[in-house]
């Protein structure tokens, strides 16, 4: 028997909207990392190893920047789970 007025939770209810607002550049960085990785793998497959190697180095730089953004925003907003309160 269903209760009247019961609302099923949606995926949006489970996601933390604050984190999306706090880290707006992190998803962009993740997409850029995936894009550069995909382009590098495609260039390796096509036989252009020089371009592929250059793109893999660019991927490392973009991935490092994304991690830096994550750490920087966590430090800025005071999210330090490794410190006991």
Buried (B, 14 or more C-beta within 10 A) or exposed (E): EEEEEEEEEEEEEEEEEEBEEBBEBBEEBBEBBEEBBEBBBEBBEEEBEEBBEBBBEBBEEBBEBBEEBBEEBBEEEEEEEEEEE
